[in-house]
Each structure stands twice: as structure tokens, then as C-alpha cells.
Amino acid sequence: MLELLIAAASLMAGYALGRLRPLDRLDTWVWRRLAFGGPWVHSRPQQLLTFAALALVRPGDAVHAWRHRHDPPEPPPAPVVVRDHTCKESRDA
């Protein structure tokens, strides 16, 4: 009887976790914090909490961020050159 109760409780817990999707919600929260920034950037405890959550839901991204935290910023892209492809002779005609 105890085994049946444990099996039923684990099925109910698995169903509840599947419906709530806590890791998906945590992943969305971390993405919003990193993508949009905000006042959390100025607080070390909030940075630590965000990075710990990132390490939990996306360990590969957390390792990449940790390894490249002191990299210099990327240079701006080169300006786009728009050339006039019309011939002078075709404009005169």
C-alpha cells in the first residue's frame, strides 16, 4: 500500500512540474534580465542571483559568459558604402 501511495504522489508531482514548467519560467526570467538590462546591473546581489539562475538553466552559456567577461568590446561594423551603378552615358541619352 505504501508503494502505491509513493507511486501516486510521484506521478502527481511529475504532472504538476510538467504543467508549471519552472525551468522554462526561470529561463525566460533570466533571458529578460540579460536582454533588457535595467537597474539590476548596479546591484551585486542581483547580478549574482541572475548569474546563478543562468548557470542552472543554461550552463553552457554561463561558462561562455564567465570565460569572456573581460574581453574588449567588439569594434563597430564598417560603414556600408552605397555605390551609384548608373552609367553617365545612360543618363545623357
KOLSE-459470 format. One record per atom (N, C-alpha, C): residue number from 0; atom name; x, y, z. Coordinates in steps of 0.1 Angstrom, whole numbers. Layout:
% residues N
(rec NUM; "CA"; (X; Y; Z));
...
***
This chain:
% residues 93
(rec 0; "N"; (8; -12; 0));
(rec 0; "CA"; (0; 0; 0));
(rec 0; "C"; (9; 13; 0));
(rec 1; "N"; (20; 12; 7));
(rec 1; "CA"; (28; 24; 8));
(rec 1; "C"; (35; 26; -6));
(rec 2; "N"; (38; 16; -13));
(rec 2; "CA"; (44; 17; -26));
(rec 2; "C"; (34; 24; -36));
(rec 3; "N"; (22; 20; -35));
(rec 3; "CA"; (11; 26; -43));
(rec 3; "C"; (10; 41; -40));
(rec 4; "N"; (10; 44; -28));
(rec 4; "CA"; (9; 59; -24));
(rec 4; "C"; (21; 67; -28));
(rec 5; "N"; (33; 61; -28));
(rec 5; "CA"; (45; 68; -32));
(rec 5; "C"; (45; 69; -48));
(rec 6; "N"; (40; 59; -55));
(rec 6; "CA"; (39; 60; -69));
(rec 6; "C"; (29; 71; -73));
(rec 7; "N"; (17; 71; -67));
(rec 7; "CA"; (7; 81; -70));
(rec 7; "C"; (12; 95; -67));
(rec 8; "N"; (19; 97; -56));
(rec 8; "CA"; (24; 110; -52));
(rec 8; "C"; (35; 115; -62));
(rec 9; "N"; (44; 105; -67));
(rec 9; "CA"; (54; 109; -76));
(rec 9; "C"; (48; 112; -90));
(rec 10; "N"; (37; 105; -94));
(rec 10; "CA"; (30; 108; -106));
(rec 10; "C"; (24; 122; -106));
(rec 11; "N"; (18; 125; -94));
(rec 11; "CA"; (11; 138; -93));
(rec 11; "C"; (22; 149; -92));
(rec 12; "N"; (33; 147; -86));
(rec 12; "CA"; (44; 157; -86));
(rec 12; "C"; (49; 159; -100));
(rec 13; "N"; (51; 148; -107));
(rec 13; "CA"; (56; 149; -121));
(rec 13; "C"; (46; 157; -130));
(rec 14; "N"; (34; 154; -128));
(rec 14; "CA"; (23; 161; -136));
(rec 14; "C"; (23; 176; -133));
(rec 15; "N"; (24; 179; -120));
(rec 15; "CA"; (24; 194; -116));
(rec 15; "C"; (37; 201; -121));
(rec 16; "N"; (48; 194; -120));
(rec 16; "CA"; (60; 201; -126));
(rec 16; "C"; (60; 202; -141));
(rec 17; "N"; (53; 193; -148));
(rec 17; "CA"; (51; 194; -162));
(rec 17; "C"; (42; 205; -166));
(rec 18; "N"; (32; 207; -158));
(rec 18; "CA"; (23; 218; -161));
(rec 18; "C"; (28; 232; -157));
(rec 19; "N"; (36; 233; -146));
(rec 19; "CA"; (41; 246; -142));
(rec 19; "C"; (54; 250; -149));
(rec 20; "N"; (62; 240; -154));
(rec 20; "CA"; (74; 242; -162));
(rec 20; "C"; (83; 253; -155));
(rec 21; "N"; (88; 250; -143));
(rec 21; "CA"; (95; 260; -135));
(rec 21; "C"; (108; 264; -142));
(rec 22; "N"; (115; 254; -149));
(rec 22; "CA"; (128; 258; -155));
(rec 22; "C"; (126; 267; -167));
(rec 23; "N"; (115; 265; -174));
(rec 23; "CA"; (112; 273; -186));
(rec 23; "C"; (109; 287; -181));
(rec 24; "N"; (101; 289; -170));
(rec 24; "CA"; (98; 302; -165));
(rec 24; "C"; (111; 309; -160));
(rec 25; "N"; (120; 301; -154));
(rec 25; "CA"; (132; 307; -149));
(rec 25; "C"; (141; 311; -161));
(rec 26; "N"; (141; 303; -171));
(rec 26; "CA"; (149; 306; -183));
(rec 26; "C"; (144; 319; -189));
(rec 27; "N"; (131; 321; -190));
(rec 27; "CA"; (125; 333; -195));
(rec 27; "C"; (129; 345; -187));
(rec 28; "N"; (129; 343; -174));
(rec 28; "CA"; (132; 354; -164));
(rec 28; "C"; (147; 358; -166));
(rec 29; "N"; (156; 348; -168));
(rec 29; "CA"; (170; 351; -170));
(rec 29; "C"; (172; 358; -183));
(rec 30; "N"; (165; 354; -193));
(rec 30; "CA"; (167; 360; -207));
(rec 30; "C"; (162; 374; -206));
(rec 31; "N"; (151; 377; -199));
(rec 31; "CA"; (146; 391; -199));
(rec 31; "C"; (156; 400; -191));
(rec 32; "N"; (162; 394; -180));
(rec 32; "CA"; (172; 402; -173));
(rec 32; "C"; (184; 405; -181));
(rec 33; "N"; (189; 395; -189));
(rec 33; "CA"; (201; 397; -197));
(rec 33; "C"; (198; 405; -209));
(rec 34; "N"; (187; 404; -215));
(rec 34; "CA"; (184; 410; -228));
(rec 34; "C"; (181; 425; -226));
(rec 35; "N"; (173; 428; -216));
(rec 35; "CA"; (168; 442; -215));
(rec 35; "C"; (175; 450; -204));
(rec 36; "N"; (184; 444; -196));
(rec 36; "CA"; (191; 451; -186));
(rec 36; "C"; (182; 457; -176));
(rec 37; "N"; (186; 469; -171));
(rec 37; "CA"; (178; 476; -162));
(rec 37; "C"; (186; 480; -149));
(rec 38; "N"; (179; 484; -139));
(rec 38; "CA"; (186; 488; -127));
(rec 38; "C"; (193; 477; -119));
(rec 39; "N"; (190; 464; -123));
(rec 39; "CA"; (197; 453; -116));
(rec 39; "C"; (212; 453; -119));
(rec 40; "N"; (216; 460; -129));
(rec 40; "CA"; (230; 459; -132));
(rec 40; "C"; (239; 466; -121));
(rec 41; "N"; (233; 475; -114));
(rec 41; "CA"; (240; 482; -104));
(rec 41; "C"; (241; 475; -90));
(rec 42; "N"; (235; 464; -89));
(rec 42; "CA"; (234; 457; -76));
(rec 42; "C"; (241; 443; -77));
(rec 43; "N"; (252; 441; -69));
(rec 43; "CA"; (259; 429; -70));
(rec 43; "C"; (251; 416; -66));
(rec 44; "N"; (242; 417; -55));
(rec 44; "CA"; (234; 405; -52));
(rec 44; "C"; (225; 401; -63));
(rec 45; "N"; (219; 411; -70));
(rec 45; "CA"; (210; 408; -81));
(rec 45; "C"; (218; 402; -93));
(rec 46; "N"; (230; 407; -95));
(rec 46; "CA"; (239; 401; -106));
(rec 46; "C"; (242; 387; -102));
(rec 47; "N"; (245; 384; -90));
(rec 47; "CA"; (249; 371; -85));
(rec 47; "C"; (237; 361; -87));
(rec 48; "N"; (225; 366; -83));
(rec 48; "CA"; (213; 358; -85));
(rec 48; "C"; (210; 355; -99));
(rec 49; "N"; (211; 365; -108));
(rec 49; "CA"; (209; 363; -122));
(rec 49; "C"; (219; 353; -128));
(rec 50; "N"; (232; 354; -124));
(rec 50; "CA"; (242; 345; -130));
(rec 50; "C"; (240; 331; -124));
(rec 51; "N"; (236; 330; -112));
(rec 51; "CA"; (233; 316; -106));
(rec 51; "C"; (222; 310; -113));
(rec 52; "N"; (211; 317; -116));
(rec 52; "CA"; (200; 312; -124));
(rec 52; "C"; (204; 308; -138));
(rec 53; "N"; (213; 316; -144));
(rec 53; "CA"; (218; 313; -157));
(rec 53; "C"; (226; 300; -157));
(rec 54; "N"; (234; 299; -147));
(rec 54; "CA"; (242; 286; -146));
(rec 54; "C"; (233; 274; -144));
(rec 55; "N"; (221; 276; -138));
(rec 55; "CA"; (212; 265; -135));
(rec 55; "C"; (205; 261; -148));
(rec 56; "N"; (200; 271; -156));
(rec 56; "CA"; (192; 267; -167));
(rec 56; "C"; (200; 266; -180));
(rec 57; "N"; (211; 273; -181));
(rec 57; "CA"; (219; 273; -193));
(rec 57; "C"; (234; 272; -189));
(rec 58; "N"; (239; 261; -185));
(rec 58; "CA"; (253; 260; -180));
(rec 58; "C"; (263; 264; -191));
(rec 59; "N"; (260; 260; -203));
(rec 59; "CA"; (270; 263; -214));
(rec 59; "C"; (271; 278; -216));
(rec 60; "N"; (260; 285; -216));
(rec 60; "CA"; (260; 300; -218));
(rec 60; "C"; (267; 306; -206));
(rec 61; "N"; (265; 301; -194));
(rec 61; "CA"; (271; 307; -182));
(rec 61; "C"; (286; 305; -183));
(rec 62; "N"; (291; 293; -187));
(rec 62; "CA"; (306; 291; -188));
(rec 62; "C"; (311; 301; -199));
(rec 63; "N"; (304; 302; -210));
(rec 63; "CA"; (309; 311; -221));
(rec 63; "C"; (310; 326; -215));
(rec 64; "N"; (299; 330; -208));
(rec 64; "CA"; (299; 344; -203));
(rec 64; "C"; (310; 345; -192));
(rec 65; "N"; (313; 335; -184));
(rec 65; "CA"; (324; 336; -174));
(rec 65; "C"; (337; 337; -181));
(rec 66; "N"; (340; 329; -192));
(rec 66; "CA"; (353; 329; -198));
(rec 66; "C"; (355; 342; -206));
(rec 67; "N"; (345; 349; -211));
(rec 67; "CA"; (347; 361; -219));
(rec 67; "C"; (342; 373; -212));
(rec 68; "N"; (342; 373; -199));
(rec 68; "CA"; (337; 385; -191));
(rec 68; "C"; (347; 397; -192));
(rec 69; "N"; (360; 395; -195));
(rec 69; "CA"; (369; 406; -196));
(rec 69; "C"; (374; 409; -210));
(rec 70; "N"; (367; 403; -220));
(rec 70; "CA"; (370; 406; -234));
(rec 70; "C"; (368; 421; -237));
(rec 71; "N"; (376; 426; -246));
(rec 71; "CA"; (373; 440; -250));
(rec 71; "C"; (360; 440; -259));
(rec 72; "N"; (353; 451; -259));
(rec 72; "CA"; (341; 452; -267));
(rec 72; "C"; (345; 450; -282));
(rec 73; "N"; (335; 445; -290));
(rec 73; "CA"; (337; 443; -304));
(rec 73; "C"; (337; 456; -311));
(rec 74; "N"; (346; 458; -321));
(rec 74; "CA"; (346; 470; -328));
(rec 74; "C"; (333; 472; -336));
(rec 75; "N"; (330; 485; -338));
(rec 75; "CA"; (317; 487; -346));
(rec 75; "C"; (319; 482; -361));
(rec 76; "N"; (308; 478; -367));
(rec 76; "CA"; (310; 474; -381));
(rec 76; "C"; (314; 485; -390));
(rec 77; "N"; (320; 481; -401));
(rec 77; "CA"; (324; 491; -411));
(rec 77; "C"; (312; 498; -417));
(rec 78; "N"; (313; 510; -421));
(rec 78; "CA"; (301; 517; -427));
(rec 78; "C"; (298; 511; -441));
(rec 79; "N"; (286; 511; -444));
(rec 79; "CA"; (281; 505; -457));
(rec 79; "C"; (283; 515; -468));
(rec 80; "N"; (289; 511; -479));
(rec 80; "CA"; (292; 520; -490));
(rec 80; "C"; (281; 517; -500));
(rec 81; "N"; (274; 527; -504));
(rec 81; "CA"; (263; 526; -514));
(rec 81; "C"; (269; 532; -527));
(rec 82; "N"; (270; 524; -537));
(rec 82; "CA"; (276; 530; -550));
(rec 82; "C"; (265; 532; -560));
(rec 83; "N"; (267; 542; -568));
(rec 83; "CA"; (257; 545; -578));
(rec 83; "C"; (261; 537; -591));
(rec 84; "N"; (253; 528; -595));
(rec 84; "CA"; (256; 519; -606));
(rec 84; "C"; (251; 524; -619));
(rec 85; "N"; (246; 536; -619));
(rec 85; "CA"; (241; 541; -632));
(rec 85; "C"; (252; 547; -640));
(rec 86; "N"; (252; 544; -653));
(rec 86; "CA"; (263; 550; -662));
(rec 86; "C"; (260; 564; -665));
(rec 87; "N"; (271; 571; -667));
(rec 87; "CA"; (269; 585; -671));
(rec 87; "C"; (263; 586; -685));
(rec 88; "N"; (267; 577; -694));
(rec 88; "CA"; (262; 577; -707));
(rec 88; "C"; (247; 574; -708));
(rec 89; "N"; (242; 565; -699));
(rec 89; "CA"; (228; 562; -699));
(rec 89; "C"; (219; 573; -694));
(rec 90; "N"; (225; 582; -686));
(rec 90; "CA"; (217; 593; -681));
(rec 90; "C"; (217; 604; -692));
(rec 91; "N"; (227; 605; -700));
(rec 91; "CA"; (227; 615; -711));
(rec 91; "C"; (218; 612; -722));
(rec 92; "N"; (214; 600; -724));
(rec 92; "CA"; (207; 596; -736));
(rec 92; "C"; (192; 599; -735));
***
